[in-house]
Amino acid sequence: MTLKVIGAGFGRTGTDSMREALTLLGFGPCHHMFEVNAHEEQKRMWRALVKGAPPDWERLFAGYGSCMDWPSVYYWKELIAFYPEAKVVLTYRTAESWWESFEKTIVRGIEKSFEDESLGIALIRDKVFGGRPGDRAHAIAVYEENVDTVKATVAPERLLVHNLGDGWEPLCGHLGVPVPSTHTALLLFLPALLPAHHSFAAEFDGSRPIVLHGRVTKVDWMNPHVFLRIDVSDSGGTVTNWTLESAAPIYLEHLGWTRHALKAGDTVILHLT
């Protein structure tokens, strides 16, 4: 197996949602920080690479059809050269909204970590952000530089800049696959509703994400917050109704969502902490 899709966007730009989407569209398994945290051999190999070991991309990505998030995003230039046929997806959100999410999750995780070899410390803190991930102005500058470099480097026909809330159509068009015929995983592209948990936190003993597979029972599209209610069945068949609070309608509309985007009966997959 070879990589068919390479992610070039920093963590906290919807990379886990994109991971789920790519898997659903047939481009999985998708390499992500989840994989590093879940497999000791992955952790060992990536830590060795960060320390200066020569890259063995075929071994690092053996069995994967795509990659998103750190650690791979740090090496996107090398990867697009090594996999010249792979499409590139730059997951994107505004620098300000990225910083708000990054500071509350990854930065706090880094501050609590005492394992110098962890990818959070050795790669993200030291290599990506030059030892200053908590410096707001510096971190935003690094983020924006990465976005600008990707746009300037990758050929337009090979690159998709996927903004939060863009939905399935641009992604499927870029990859040459049909849009899913059901609303399954629709909320993967609505991070304003429930900010996607970033698996990087597992490097710092963070909480594991909750994944809800359910059916929408009601959507209350009203100020000051939108509420989503879904029925979720456990392994024993017991149904629990979850009520989930979102951002204000005007914010969701800015992302391209409307009160009719979801309706009772739609099937969704949610990732939350």
MARMARMAR-757067 format. One record per residue (C-alpha): residue number from 1; residue in one letter; x, y, z. Coordinates in steps of 0.25 Angstrom, whole numbers, plus 5000, padded with zeros to 4 digits. Each point is the difference from the previous one (the first is absolute). Layout:
BEGIN
<torlo: NUM; guro: A; xx: X; yy: Y; zz: Z>
...
//
This chain:
BEGIN
<torlo: 1; guro: M; xx: 5000; yy: 5000; zz: 5000>
<torlo: 2; guro: T; xx: 5005; yy: 5014; zz: 4997>
<torlo: 3; guro: L; xx: 4995; yy: 5014; zz: 5005>
<torlo: 4; guro: K; xx: 4989; yy: 5005; zz: 4991>
<torlo: 5; guro: V; xx: 4997; yy: 5013; zz: 5009>
<torlo: 6; guro: I; xx: 5010; yy: 5008; zz: 5008>
<torlo: 7; guro: G; xx: 4995; yy: 5010; zz: 5010>
<torlo: 8; guro: A; xx: 5008; yy: 5013; zz: 5001>
<torlo: 9; guro: G; xx: 4992; yy: 5007; zz: 5011>
<torlo: 10; guro: F; xx: 5004; yy: 5002; zz: 5015>
<torlo: 11; guro: G; xx: 4993; yy: 4993; zz: 5011>
<torlo: 12; guro: R; xx: 4987; yy: 5006; zz: 5005>
<torlo: 13; guro: T; xx: 4995; yy: 5003; zz: 4985>
<torlo: 14; guro: G; xx: 4991; yy: 4989; zz: 5000>
<torlo: 15; guro: T; xx: 5010; yy: 4989; zz: 4997>
<torlo: 16; guro: D; xx: 4993; yy: 4989; zz: 5008>
<torlo: 17; guro: S; xx: 4987; yy: 5003; zz: 4992>
<torlo: 18; guro: M; xx: 5007; yy: 4999; zz: 4987>
<torlo: 19; guro: R; xx: 5006; yy: 4987; zz: 5005>
<torlo: 20; guro: E; xx: 4986; yy: 4995; zz: 5002>
<torlo: 21; guro: A; xx: 4996; yy: 5005; zz: 4986>
<torlo: 22; guro: L; xx: 5011; yy: 4995; zz: 4993>
<torlo: 23; guro: T; xx: 4998; yy: 4986; zz: 5006>
<torlo: 24; guro: L; xx: 4985; yy: 5000; zz: 4996>
<torlo: 25; guro: L; xx: 5004; yy: 5004; zz: 4986>
<torlo: 26; guro: G; xx: 5009; yy: 4989; zz: 4998>
<torlo: 27; guro: F; xx: 5014; yy: 5006; zz: 5003>
<torlo: 28; guro: G; xx: 5002; yy: 4994; zz: 5013>
<torlo: 29; guro: P; xx: 5006; yy: 4996; zz: 5009>
<torlo: 30; guro: C; xx: 5004; yy: 5014; zz: 5002>
<torlo: 31; guro: H; xx: 5013; yy: 5002; zz: 5008>
<torlo: 32; guro: H; xx: 4998; yy: 5010; zz: 5012>
<torlo: 33; guro: M; xx: 5005; yy: 5003; zz: 5013>
<torlo: 34; guro: F; xx: 4990; yy: 4990; zz: 5005>
<torlo: 35; guro: E; xx: 5008; yy: 4989; zz: 4993>
<torlo: 36; guro: V; xx: 5013; yy: 5004; zz: 5007>
<torlo: 37; guro: N; xx: 4994; yy: 5000; zz: 5014>
<torlo: 38; guro: A; xx: 4993; yy: 4987; zz: 4997>
<torlo: 39; guro: H; xx: 5012; yy: 4992; zz: 4995>
<torlo: 40; guro: E; xx: 5014; yy: 4999; zz: 5007>
<torlo: 41; guro: E; xx: 5007; yy: 4997; zz: 4987>
<torlo: 42; guro: Q; xx: 4994; yy: 5012; zz: 4994>
<torlo: 43; guro: K; xx: 5005; yy: 5009; zz: 5012>
<torlo: 44; guro: R; xx: 5014; yy: 4994; zz: 4999>
<torlo: 45; guro: M; xx: 5002; yy: 5002; zz: 4985>
<torlo: 46; guro: W; xx: 4994; yy: 5014; zz: 5000>
<torlo: 47; guro: R; xx: 5008; yy: 5004; zz: 5013>
<torlo: 48; guro: A; xx: 5013; yy: 4995; zz: 4993>
<torlo: 49; guro: L; xx: 4997; yy: 5008; zz: 4987>
<torlo: 50; guro: V; xx: 4998; yy: 5013; zz: 5009>
<torlo: 51; guro: K; xx: 5014; yy: 4997; zz: 5006>
<torlo: 52; guro: G; xx: 5006; yy: 4999; zz: 4986>
<torlo: 53; guro: A; xx: 4999; yy: 4986; zz: 4995>
<torlo: 54; guro: P; xx: 4999; yy: 4999; zz: 4985>
<torlo: 55; guro: P; xx: 4985; yy: 5000; zz: 4995>
<torlo: 56; guro: D; xx: 4995; yy: 4987; zz: 4996>
<torlo: 57; guro: W; xx: 4986; yy: 5005; zz: 4995>
<torlo: 58; guro: E; xx: 4995; yy: 4986; zz: 4994>
<torlo: 59; guro: R; xx: 5003; yy: 4994; zz: 5014>
<torlo: 60; guro: L; xx: 4994; yy: 5012; zz: 5008>
<torlo: 61; guro: F; xx: 4987; yy: 5000; zz: 4991>
<torlo: 62; guro: A; xx: 4999; yy: 4985; zz: 4998>
<torlo: 63; guro: G; xx: 4985; yy: 4996; zz: 4999>
<torlo: 64; guro: Y; xx: 4996; yy: 5014; zz: 4999>
<torlo: 65; guro: G; xx: 4993; yy: 5007; zz: 4988>
<torlo: 66; guro: S; xx: 5000; yy: 5014; zz: 5005>
<torlo: 67; guro: C; xx: 5006; yy: 5009; zz: 5012>
<torlo: 68; guro: M; xx: 4995; yy: 5012; zz: 5008>
<torlo: 69; guro: D; xx: 5005; yy: 5008; zz: 5012>
<torlo: 70; guro: W; xx: 5013; yy: 4999; zz: 5007>
<torlo: 71; guro: P; xx: 5010; yy: 4994; zz: 4999>
<torlo: 72; guro: S; xx: 4999; yy: 4998; zz: 4985>
<torlo: 73; guro: V; xx: 4996; yy: 5015; zz: 4997>
<torlo: 74; guro: Y; xx: 5013; yy: 5004; zz: 5005>
<torlo: 75; guro: Y; xx: 5006; yy: 4992; zz: 4988>
<torlo: 76; guro: W; xx: 4990; yy: 5004; zz: 4989>
<torlo: 77; guro: K; xx: 5011; yy: 5006; zz: 4991>
<torlo: 78; guro: E; xx: 5007; yy: 4986; zz: 5000>
<torlo: 79; guro: L; xx: 4988; yy: 4992; zz: 4999>
<torlo: 80; guro: I; xx: 4994; yy: 5008; zz: 4987>
<torlo: 81; guro: A; xx: 5013; yy: 4997; zz: 4993>
<torlo: 82; guro: F; xx: 5001; yy: 4985; zz: 5005>
<torlo: 83; guro: Y; xx: 4985; yy: 4998; zz: 4996>
<torlo: 84; guro: P; xx: 4999; yy: 5009; zz: 4987>
<torlo: 85; guro: E; xx: 4986; yy: 4994; zz: 4996>
<torlo: 86; guro: A; xx: 4994; yy: 5003; zz: 5014>
<torlo: 87; guro: K; xx: 4990; yy: 5011; zz: 5001>
<torlo: 88; guro: V; xx: 5002; yy: 5010; zz: 5011>
<torlo: 89; guro: V; xx: 4990; yy: 5006; zz: 5010>
<torlo: 90; guro: L; xx: 5003; yy: 5012; zz: 5008>
<torlo: 91; guro: T; xx: 4989; yy: 5000; zz: 5011>
<torlo: 92; guro: Y; xx: 4998; yy: 5015; zz: 5004>
<torlo: 93; guro: R; xx: 4994; yy: 5009; zz: 5010>
<torlo: 94; guro: T; xx: 5003; yy: 5015; zz: 5003>
<torlo: 95; guro: A; xx: 5013; yy: 5002; zz: 5008>
<torlo: 96; guro: E; xx: 4992; yy: 5006; zz: 5011>
<torlo: 97; guro: S; xx: 4990; yy: 4989; zz: 5002>
<torlo: 98; guro: W; xx: 5012; yy: 4990; zz: 4998>
<torlo: 99; guro: W; xx: 5008; yy: 5006; zz: 5011>
<torlo: 100; guro: E; xx: 4988; yy: 5000; zz: 5010>
<torlo: 101; guro: S; xx: 4998; yy: 4985; zz: 4998>
<torlo: 102; guro: F; xx: 5015; yy: 4997; zz: 5000>
<torlo: 103; guro: E; xx: 5003; yy: 5008; zz: 5012>
<torlo: 104; guro: K; xx: 4989; yy: 4993; zz: 5008>
<torlo: 105; guro: T; xx: 5004; yy: 4986; zz: 4996>
<torlo: 106; guro: I; xx: 5014; yy: 4997; zz: 4995>
<torlo: 107; guro: V; xx: 5007; yy: 5012; zz: 5007>
<torlo: 108; guro: R; xx: 4994; yy: 4995; zz: 5013>
<torlo: 109; guro: G; xx: 5004; yy: 4986; zz: 4997>
<torlo: 110; guro: I; xx: 5014; yy: 5004; zz: 4997>
<torlo: 111; guro: E; xx: 5001; yy: 5008; zz: 5013>
<torlo: 112; guro: K; xx: 4996; yy: 4988; zz: 5008>
<torlo: 113; guro: S; xx: 5010; yy: 4990; zz: 4993>
<torlo: 114; guro: F; xx: 5013; yy: 4996; zz: 5006>
<torlo: 115; guro: E; xx: 5004; yy: 4990; zz: 4989>
<torlo: 116; guro: D; xx: 5011; yy: 5007; zz: 4992>
<torlo: 117; guro: E; xx: 4999; yy: 4989; zz: 4989>
<torlo: 118; guro: S; xx: 4985; yy: 5001; zz: 4998>
<torlo: 119; guro: L; xx: 4996; yy: 5006; zz: 4986>
<torlo: 120; guro: G; xx: 4993; yy: 5011; zz: 5007>
<torlo: 121; guro: I; xx: 5013; yy: 5005; zz: 5006>
<torlo: 122; guro: A; xx: 5010; yy: 4996; zz: 4990>
<torlo: 123; guro: L; xx: 4992; yy: 5002; zz: 4988>
<torlo: 124; guro: I; xx: 4989; yy: 5010; zz: 5002>
<torlo: 125; guro: R; xx: 5006; yy: 5009; zz: 5011>
<torlo: 126; guro: D; xx: 5014; yy: 5000; zz: 4995>
<torlo: 127; guro: K; xx: 5000; yy: 4998; zz: 4985>
<torlo: 128; guro: V; xx: 4987; yy: 5005; zz: 4996>
<torlo: 129; guro: F; xx: 5000; yy: 5012; zz: 5009>
<torlo: 130; guro: G; xx: 5014; yy: 5002; zz: 5004>
<torlo: 131; guro: G; xx: 4998; yy: 4998; zz: 5015>
<torlo: 132; guro: R; xx: 4989; yy: 5011; zz: 5000>
<torlo: 133; guro: P; xx: 4986; yy: 4993; zz: 4998>
<torlo: 134; guro: G; xx: 4994; yy: 5009; zz: 5011>
<torlo: 135; guro: D; xx: 5004; yy: 5013; zz: 4994>
<torlo: 136; guro: R; xx: 4988; yy: 5004; zz: 4993>
<torlo: 137; guro: A; xx: 5006; yy: 5009; zz: 4989>
<torlo: 138; guro: H; xx: 5011; yy: 4991; zz: 4997>
<torlo: 139; guro: A; xx: 4991; yy: 4988; zz: 4999>
<torlo: 140; guro: I; xx: 4990; yy: 5007; zz: 4991>
<torlo: 141; guro: A; xx: 5012; yy: 5004; zz: 4991>
<torlo: 142; guro: V; xx: 5004; yy: 4986; zz: 4999>
<torlo: 143; guro: Y; xx: 4986; yy: 4995; zz: 4997>
<torlo: 144; guro: E; xx: 4998; yy: 5011; zz: 4989>
<torlo: 145; guro: E; xx: 5014; yy: 4997; zz: 4994>
<torlo: 146; guro: N; xx: 4997; yy: 4986; zz: 4998>
<torlo: 147; guro: V; xx: 4987; yy: 5003; zz: 4993>
<torlo: 148; guro: D; xx: 5007; yy: 5010; zz: 4991>
<torlo: 149; guro: T; xx: 5011; yy: 4990; zz: 4997>
<torlo: 150; guro: V; xx: 4990; yy: 4989; zz: 4996>
<torlo: 151; guro: K; xx: 4992; yy: 5009; zz: 4991>
<torlo: 152; guro: A; xx: 5013; yy: 5005; zz: 4993>
<torlo: 153; guro: T; xx: 5006; yy: 4986; zz: 4999>
<torlo: 154; guro: V; xx: 4989; yy: 4990; zz: 4996>
<torlo: 155; guro: A; xx: 4995; yy: 5001; zz: 4986>
<torlo: 156; guro: P; xx: 4985; yy: 5005; zz: 5000>
<torlo: 157; guro: E; xx: 4995; yy: 4988; zz: 4993>
<torlo: 158; guro: R; xx: 5006; yy: 4991; zz: 5011>
<torlo: 159; guro: L; xx: 4996; yy: 5009; zz: 5012>
<torlo: 160; guro: L; xx: 4987; yy: 5001; zz: 5007>
<torlo: 161; guro: V; xx: 4998; yy: 5011; zz: 5011>
<torlo: 162; guro: H; xx: 4989; yy: 4994; zz: 5009>
<torlo: 163; guro: N; xx: 4994; yy: 5011; zz: 5009>
<torlo: 164; guro: L; xx: 4992; yy: 4996; zz: 5012>
<torlo: 165; guro: G; xx: 4986; yy: 4998; zz: 4996>
<torlo: 166; guro: D; xx: 5003; yy: 4998; zz: 4985>
<torlo: 167; guro: G; xx: 4993; yy: 4986; zz: 5000>
<torlo: 168; guro: W; xx: 5001; yy: 4988; zz: 4991>
<torlo: 169; guro: E; xx: 4999; yy: 5006; zz: 4986>
<torlo: 170; guro: P; xx: 5014; yy: 5007; zz: 4999>
<torlo: 171; guro: L; xx: 5007; yy: 4988; zz: 5006>
<torlo: 172; guro: C; xx: 4993; yy: 4990; zz: 4992>
<torlo: 173; guro: G; xx: 5002; yy: 5008; zz: 4987>
<torlo: 174; guro: H; xx: 5015; yy: 5001; zz: 5003>
<torlo: 175; guro: L; xx: 5001; yy: 4985; zz: 5002>
<torlo: 176; guro: G; xx: 4992; yy: 4996; zz: 4989>
<torlo: 177; guro: V; xx: 4990; yy: 4992; zz: 5008>
<torlo: 178; guro: P; xx: 4985; yy: 5002; zz: 5002>
<torlo: 179; guro: V; xx: 4994; yy: 5007; zz: 5011>
<torlo: 180; guro: P; xx: 4994; yy: 4991; zz: 5011>
<torlo: 181; guro: S; xx: 4986; yy: 4997; zz: 4998>
<torlo: 182; guro: T; xx: 4996; yy: 5000; zz: 5015>
<torlo: 183; guro: H; xx: 5002; yy: 5011; zz: 5011>
<torlo: 184; guro: T; xx: 5009; yy: 4990; zz: 5007>
<torlo: 185; guro: A; xx: 5012; yy: 5008; zz: 5006>
<torlo: 186; guro: L; xx: 4994; yy: 5013; zz: 4995>
<torlo: 187; guro: L; xx: 5004; yy: 5007; zz: 5013>
<torlo: 188; guro: L; xx: 5015; yy: 4996; zz: 4997>
<torlo: 189; guro: F; xx: 5000; yy: 5014; zz: 4993>
<torlo: 190; guro: L; xx: 4993; yy: 5008; zz: 5010>
<torlo: 191; guro: P; xx: 5011; yy: 5002; zz: 5011>
<torlo: 192; guro: A; xx: 4993; yy: 5012; zz: 5005>
<torlo: 193; guro: L; xx: 4989; yy: 4991; zz: 5006>
<torlo: 194; guro: L; xx: 5010; yy: 4991; zz: 5008>
<torlo: 195; guro: P; xx: 5015; yy: 5003; zz: 4998>
<torlo: 196; guro: A; xx: 5007; yy: 4987; zz: 4996>
<torlo: 197; guro: H; xx: 5008; yy: 4994; zz: 5010>
<torlo: 198; guro: H; xx: 5015; yy: 5000; zz: 4996>
<torlo: 199; guro: S; xx: 5006; yy: 4987; zz: 5003>
<torlo: 200; guro: F; xx: 5013; yy: 5006; zz: 5002>
<torlo: 201; guro: A; xx: 4995; yy: 5002; zz: 5015>
<torlo: 202; guro: A; xx: 5003; yy: 4986; zz: 5002>
<torlo: 203; guro: E; xx: 5015; yy: 5003; zz: 5000>
<torlo: 204; guro: F; xx: 4996; yy: 5007; zz: 5013>
<torlo: 205; guro: D; xx: 4990; yy: 4990; zz: 5006>
<torlo: 206; guro: G; xx: 4989; yy: 5009; zz: 4995>
<torlo: 207; guro: S; xx: 4986; yy: 4995; zz: 5000>
<torlo: 208; guro: R; xx: 4996; yy: 4990; zz: 4989>
<torlo: 209; guro: P; xx: 4990; yy: 5005; zz: 4991>
<torlo: 210; guro: I; xx: 4985; yy: 4996; zz: 5000>
<torlo: 211; guro: V; xx: 4994; yy: 4995; zz: 4987>
<torlo: 212; guro: L; xx: 4985; yy: 5001; zz: 4998>
<torlo: 213; guro: H; xx: 4993; yy: 4992; zz: 4989>
<torlo: 214; guro: G; xx: 4986; yy: 5004; zz: 5000>
<torlo: 215; guro: R; xx: 4987; yy: 5005; zz: 4993>
<torlo: 216; guro: V; xx: 4996; yy: 5015; zz: 5001>
<torlo: 217; guro: T; xx: 4987; yy: 5002; zz: 5007>
<torlo: 218; guro: K; xx: 4999; yy: 5015; zz: 5001>
<torlo: 219; guro: V; xx: 5008; yy: 5012; zz: 4996>
<torlo: 220; guro: D; xx: 4997; yy: 5013; zz: 5007>
<torlo: 221; guro: W; xx: 5005; yy: 5011; zz: 4991>
<torlo: 222; guro: M; xx: 4999; yy: 5013; zz: 5009>
<torlo: 223; guro: N; xx: 5008; yy: 5010; zz: 5008>
<torlo: 224; guro: P; xx: 5009; yy: 5000; zz: 5007>
<torlo: 225; guro: H; xx: 5004; yy: 4986; zz: 4997>
<torlo: 226; guro: V; xx: 4995; yy: 4989; zz: 4991>
<torlo: 227; guro: F; xx: 4997; yy: 4987; zz: 5007>
<torlo: 228; guro: L; xx: 5001; yy: 4986; zz: 4993>
<torlo: 229; guro: R; xx: 4992; yy: 4988; zz: 5006>
<torlo: 230; guro: I; xx: 5004; yy: 4986; zz: 4996>
<torlo: 231; guro: D; xx: 4996; yy: 4986; zz: 5004>
<torlo: 232; guro: V; xx: 5012; yy: 4991; zz: 5003>
<torlo: 233; guro: S; xx: 4999; yy: 4985; zz: 5002>
<torlo: 234; guro: D; xx: 5010; yy: 4992; zz: 5008>
<torlo: 235; guro: S; xx: 5005; yy: 4986; zz: 4998>
<torlo: 236; guro: G; xx: 4988; yy: 4995; zz: 5008>
<torlo: 237; guro: G; xx: 4990; yy: 5007; zz: 4992>
<torlo: 238; guro: T; xx: 4997; yy: 5011; zz: 5011>
<torlo: 239; guro: V; xx: 4997; yy: 5013; zz: 4993>
<torlo: 240; guro: T; xx: 5005; yy: 5013; zz: 5006>
<torlo: 241; guro: N; xx: 4996; yy: 5014; zz: 4995>
<torlo: 242; guro: W; xx: 5011; yy: 5010; zz: 5000>
<torlo: 243; guro: T; xx: 4999; yy: 5015; zz: 5000>
<torlo: 244; guro: L; xx: 5012; yy: 5007; zz: 4994>
<torlo: 245; guro: E; xx: 5002; yy: 5015; zz: 5000>
<torlo: 246; guro: S; xx: 5006; yy: 5008; zz: 4989>
<torlo: 247; guro: A; xx: 5004; yy: 5014; zz: 4996>
<torlo: 248; guro: A; xx: 4991; yy: 5011; zz: 4996>
<torlo: 249; guro: P; xx: 4992; yy: 4998; zz: 4987>
<torlo: 250; guro: I; xx: 5007; yy: 5012; zz: 4994>
<torlo: 251; guro: Y; xx: 5014; yy: 4993; zz: 5002>
<torlo: 252; guro: L; xx: 4995; yy: 4987; zz: 4993>
<torlo: 253; guro: E; xx: 4994; yy: 5008; zz: 4989>
<torlo: 254; guro: H; xx: 5013; yy: 5007; zz: 4998>
<torlo: 255; guro: L; xx: 5006; yy: 4986; zz: 4998>
<torlo: 256; guro: G; xx: 4989; yy: 4997; zz: 4989>
<torlo: 257; guro: W; xx: 4990; yy: 4992; zz: 5009>
<torlo: 258; guro: T; xx: 4986; yy: 5002; zz: 5001>
<torlo: 259; guro: R; xx: 4988; yy: 4996; zz: 5008>
<torlo: 260; guro: H; xx: 4997; yy: 4990; zz: 4990>
<torlo: 261; guro: A; xx: 5014; yy: 4993; zz: 4999>
<torlo: 262; guro: L; xx: 4995; yy: 4990; zz: 5010>
<torlo: 263; guro: K; xx: 4986; yy: 4994; zz: 5003>
<torlo: 264; guro: A; xx: 4994; yy: 4990; zz: 5008>
<torlo: 265; guro: G; xx: 5004; yy: 4986; zz: 4996>
<torlo: 266; guro: D; xx: 5013; yy: 5003; zz: 4994>
<torlo: 267; guro: T; xx: 5012; yy: 4991; zz: 5005>
<torlo: 268; guro: V; xx: 5012; yy: 5007; zz: 5006>
<torlo: 269; guro: I; xx: 5013; yy: 4996; zz: 5006>
<torlo: 270; guro: L; xx: 5005; yy: 5010; zz: 5010>
<torlo: 271; guro: H; xx: 5014; yy: 5001; zz: 5007>
<torlo: 272; guro: L; xx: 5001; yy: 5008; zz: 5013>
<torlo: 273; guro: T; xx: 5007; yy: 5001; zz: 5013>
//
